[in-house]
Amino acid sequence: MRRFVAVLVGRRARRRWIHLILGGAVAMPYVFVGSTMAGPLLGESMIFGSFTSQLVSFGFGLPLAAITALFPLTRPMSVAAVRALCAVPDESLADGPPRSRAARGRTVAWFTLHLGFGGVISGMTLGLVPFGGFLLLLPLSVGLSGSWLGLPAYLQEPWTMVLAPVAGAASLTALAGCAAGAGALLARWAPVLLGPTPADRLADAERRAADLAVRNRLARELHDSVGHALSAVTLQASAARKLLDRDPEFVREALAAIEETTRRTVGELDAVLGVLREGGERGSTAPAPTLGGDLAGLLDRTRAGGLRVDADIDAEILGTSESGYAEALPPMVSREGYRIVQEALSNALKHAGADTVVTLRVALDGDGLEIVAENPLPDAARSGAGAEPTRAGGGHGLSGIADRARLLGGTAHAGPVDGPPDSAAPADSATATTWRLHVRLPLKGHA
C-alpha cells in the first residue's frame, strides 16, 4: 500500500506533476490564440463558452506550439526542465540546440507531447481538485448550525453523505493516477526524443578529444619547462656548493644562471597556467620561447650548470644572417623545436650528469628543420646496471618529443648508437657508446 501511495503522490510523482503543470501553463497562450479561430468556426462569441470550444481551441493551439518548437532554444530549455523535474539521467539527454533535421523533428514531437499532456493534466487539476475536496468535506456541512448552505435537495440525502467522500477520494486518486502515468510516459520518452543524436555524440567526442589534446599539450609544456629548470638548477646549485671556497667567480655565474632560469620558468609556468585559469587575462601571460629568440640563452644557462654543450646552430635559425630566415621559420616549428632541444639537454643533465659533453646540431635541411643531440652513455648504462633512465620510453620526455614531432608531421628517433657521430646504425645497450636523439620537423604542411 505504501508503495502504491508513493507511486501516486511520492516525491518523484509530485515533481513530474509540476513538470506537467508547467507544460499546461506554456500551452495556455497557444490555446488562447486557437480560441480566436475556434470561436468563428463554432459560432460562439464567448471564449471557452463550451467544452467543445475548449477542445477545438486546444486542437488549434498544439500545431502552433509545434511550429514554435523549431526555435533552437526549445531543446535546451526542455532538457533543463526534464533534468530538474523528471528524474531522467543526465547522460541520456543532449545538450545544446539540435544539429540535424531529425533532432529538430524529435524536439517538436517532445514539445507538442509535453504541452498536450500538460494541458490535459492542468485542466483536470483545476477541475477535480476543487470538486474532490468539496465531496470530501460535504458531510461536515451537517454540523454547521443545521444549515445546508443552500445546497440542492439531492445533496441533503443520507446516501449522499455516505457516497460523497468515496466519490471525492476516487476522483482525486484518478487525477493522481493520470498525472503519474503521464509523467512516467514523458520520462520514458525523454531520452528518445531529447537524447543525443549521432551528430551530438560526434560533437561531444570532438570536444573531449580537443580537451584531452589541450591537457596533453599543457602536460608536455610543464614537463619540459619545469623539469628542465629543476634539473639545471639542481646541478648549478650542487656545482656552486662544491666550488664555493675555491672559485667564487664560478659560484657567482651559477647563482646568476639559477636566477635567470627560475625567472624564465616562472614566466613560462604563468603562460601555461593562463590557459587553465578561468577568466584570466591572456595578455598577461609570457610568450612561448622560440629557437630564434631563446635558444642562445638556453645554451648559456645549461652550460652554467656544468653541462658542456658543443653546439652547431645555423645562423639563419638564430636570425643573425643577412637573410633573416628566422622570420620565415614557422612559429609553431620554432616553438616546438625549442622545447625539443630543451628536453634533449634536460635528459642529458638527468641521465649523463654534469661535465658531460653534449653535441648539438640544429640546422635547416632543405624543407625541414633537423635537430640532432648526442652524448656519451654512462658506464652504468653500457654495463646494463641502472640503464633504465636512458632507455627509450623510460620516461615522459622522449614520448613528449615524439608527440611534438608527430603533431608537426615530423619524425623522432632516440636510442644508443655505435660508431662516429654521423653514424645512424642503432646498437645494443651493451655495446653502444653514444646516445643519440634525431628529430626532423617539416617547415611546410605541418599540422
NORFENMO-V644572 format. One record per backbone hydrogen bond with DSSP energy under -0.5 kcal/mol. NH is the residue of the N-H (numbers start at 1). CO is the residue of the C=O. E is the energy in kcal/mol with one decimal. If there is no record, write none. Layout:
<<NH	CO	E> <NH	CO	E>>
This chain:
<<5	1	-2.3> <6	2	-2.3> <7	3	-2.1> <8	4	-1.6> <9	5	-3.2> <10	6	-2.0> <14	10	-2.8> <15	11	-2.2> <16	12	-2.2> <17	13	-2.1> <18	14	-2.2> <19	15	-1.9> <20	16	-2.0> <21	17	-2.4> <22	18	-2.4> <23	19	-1.8> <24	20	-2.2> <25	21	-2.4> <26	22	-2.5> <27	23	-1.7> <28	24	-1.0> <28	25	-0.5> <29	25	-0.5> <30	26	-0.5> <31	27	-2.2> <32	28	-2.6> <33	29	-2.1> <34	30	-2.4> <35	31	-1.9> <36	32	-1.0> <36	33	-0.5> <37	33	-0.7> <37	34	-0.7> <38	34	-2.0> <39	35	-2.5> <40	36	-0.6> <41	37	-1.0> <42	38	-2.3> <43	39	-1.3> <44	39	-2.0> <49	46	-1.3> <54	50	-1.8> <55	51	-2.1> <56	52	-2.6> <57	53	-2.5> <58	54	-2.3> <59	55	-2.3> <60	56	-2.1> <61	57	-2.0> <62	58	-1.8> <63	59	-0.7> <64	60	-0.9> <65	61	-2.0> <66	62	-2.3> <67	63	-1.8> <68	64	-1.9> <69	65	-1.2> <70	67	-1.5> <71	68	-1.6> <74	71	-1.7> <75	72	-0.6> <76	72	-0.6> <77	73	-1.9> <78	74	-2.4> <79	75	-3.0> <80	76	-2.2> <81	77	-2.0> <82	78	-2.4> <83	79	-2.6> <84	80	-1.8> <85	81	-2.0> <86	82	-2.4> <88	82	-0.6> <92	89	-1.1> <93	90	-1.7> <94	194	-2.7> <104	100	-2.0> <105	101	-2.3> <106	102	-2.2> <107	103	-2.1> <108	104	-2.3> <109	105	-2.2> <110	106	-2.5> <111	107	-2.7> <112	108	-2.3> <113	109	-2.4> <114	110	-2.9> <115	111	-2.3> <116	112	-2.5> <117	113	-3.0> <118	114	-2.5> <119	115	-2.4> <120	116	-2.0> <121	117	-2.8> <122	118	-2.5> <123	119	-2.2> <124	120	-2.5> <125	121	-2.5> <126	122	-2.5> <127	123	-1.7> <128	124	-3.3> <129	125	-1.4> <131	127	-1.4> <132	128	-3.6> <133	129	-2.2> <134	130	-2.3> <135	131	-2.1> <136	132	-2.2> <137	133	-1.8> <138	134	-0.8> <138	135	-0.5> <140	137	-0.9> <141	138	-1.9> <142	139	-1.4> <143	140	-0.8> <144	141	-0.9> <145	143	-1.7> <146	142	-0.6> <147	144	-2.3> <151	148	-1.8> <155	152	-0.9> <156	153	-1.9> <157	154	-0.7> <161	157	-1.3> <162	158	-1.2> <163	159	-2.3> <164	160	-2.3> <165	161	-0.5> <166	162	-0.6> <167	163	-2.7> <168	164	-2.6> <169	165	-2.7> <170	166	-2.4> <171	167	-2.3> <172	168	-2.2> <173	169	-2.4> <174	170	-2.5> <175	171	-2.1> <176	172	-2.5> <177	173	-2.6> <178	174	-2.6> <179	175	-2.6> <180	176	-2.6> <181	177	-2.6> <182	178	-2.7> <183	179	-2.5> <184	180	-2.3> <185	181	-2.3> <186	182	-2.3> <187	183	-2.3> <188	184	-2.0> <189	185	-2.3> <190	186	-1.7> <191	187	-0.6> <193	189	-2.7> <194	190	-3.2> <195	191	-0.7> <201	197	-2.7> <202	198	-2.4> <203	199	-2.3> <204	200	-2.6> <205	201	-2.6> <206	202	-2.4> <207	203	-2.3> <208	204	-2.7> <209	205	-2.6> <210	206	-2.5> <211	207	-2.6> <212	208	-2.6> <213	209	-2.5> <214	210	-2.2> <215	211	-2.5> <216	212	-2.7> <217	213	-2.4> <218	214	-2.6> <219	215	-2.5> <220	216	-2.3> <221	217	-2.4> <222	218	-2.6> <223	219	-2.5> <224	220	-2.8> <225	221	-2.6> <226	222	-1.7> <227	222	-0.9> <227	223	-1.1> <228	224	-1.5> <229	225	-2.1> <230	226	-2.6> <231	227	-2.2> <232	228	-2.8> <233	229	-2.9> <234	230	-2.3> <235	231	-2.1> <236	232	-2.7> <237	233	-2.8> <238	234	-2.2> <239	235	-2.6> <240	236	-2.3> <241	237	-2.1> <242	238	-1.8> <243	239	-1.7> <244	241	-0.8> <247	243	-2.3> <251	247	-1.9> <252	248	-2.5> <253	249	-2.2> <254	250	-2.7> <255	251	-2.6> <256	252	-2.1> <257	253	-2.4> <258	254	-2.5> <259	255	-2.5> <260	256	-2.5> <261	257	-2.8> <262	258	-2.6> <263	259	-2.2> <264	260	-2.4> <265	261	-2.3> <266	262	-2.4> <267	263	-1.8> <268	264	-2.4> <269	265	-2.9> <270	266	-2.4> <271	267	-1.8> <272	268	-2.1> <273	269	-2.8> <274	270	-1.7> <275	271	-0.6> <275	272	-1.1> <276	272	-0.7> <277	273	-2.0> <278	276	-0.5> <280	277	-1.7> <282	280	-0.8> <284	281	-1.5> <285	282	-1.5> <286	267	-0.7> <291	334	-0.5> <294	290	-2.0> <295	291	-1.3> <298	294	-1.9> <299	295	-2.2> <300	296	-2.1> <301	297	-2.4> <302	298	-2.1> <303	299	-2.5> <304	300	-1.8> <305	301	-0.8> <305	302	-0.8> <306	303	-1.8> <307	302	-1.3> <308	306	-0.5> <308	356	-1.8> <309	307	-0.6> <310	308	-0.6> <310	358	-3.3> <311	309	-0.9> <312	360	-2.7> <314	362	-2.3> <317	314	-0.6> <318	314	-1.3> <319	315	-0.7> <320	315	-2.1> <321	315	-0.7> <324	321	-0.7> <326	316	-0.5> <327	324	-1.5> <328	325	-1.2> <329	325	-1.0> <334	330	-2.5> <335	331	-2.5> <336	332	-2.9> <337	333	-2.6> <338	334	-1.7> <339	335	-2.0> <340	336	-2.2> <341	337	-2.4> <342	338	-2.7> <343	339	-2.5> <344	340	-2.3> <345	341	-2.4> <346	342	-2.2> <347	343	-2.5> <348	344	-1.9> <349	345	-2.3> <350	346	-2.4> <351	347	-2.8> <352	347	-0.5> <352	348	-1.6> <353	348	-1.2> <355	306	-2.0> <356	353	-0.8> <358	308	-3.3> <358	356	-0.6> <359	357	-0.5> <359	374	-2.8> <360	310	-2.5> <360	358	-0.6> <361	372	-2.7> <362	312	-2.1> <363	370	-2.4> <365	363	-0.6> <365	368	-3.0> <366	364	-0.6> <368	365	-1.1> <369	441	-3.4> <370	363	-3.2> <371	439	-3.2> <372	361	-2.6> <373	437	-2.5> <374	359	-2.2> <375	435	-1.9> <376	357	-0.6> <377	433	-2.0> <382	378	-1.9> <383	379	-2.2> <384	380	-0.9> <385	380	-0.7> <387	384	-0.8> <390	387	-0.7> <391	388	-1.4> <394	391	-2.3> <399	395	-0.6> <400	396	-2.1> <401	397	-2.1> <402	398	-2.5> <403	399	-2.3> <404	400	-2.4> <405	401	-2.5> <406	402	-2.6> <407	403	-2.5> <408	404	-1.1> <409	406	-1.5> <410	405	-3.4> <411	440	-2.1> <413	438	-2.7> <415	436	-2.0> <417	434	-2.8> <418	425	-1.1> <423	420	-1.9> <427	416	-1.9> <431	428	-0.8> <432	428	-1.9> <433	417	-1.4> <434	417	-1.7> <435	375	-3.0> <436	415	-2.3> <436	434	-0.5> <437	373	-2.8> <438	413	-3.2> <439	371	-3.1> <440	411	-2.4> <441	369	-2.9> <443	367	-2.8> <444	367	-0.6> <447	407	-0.6>>
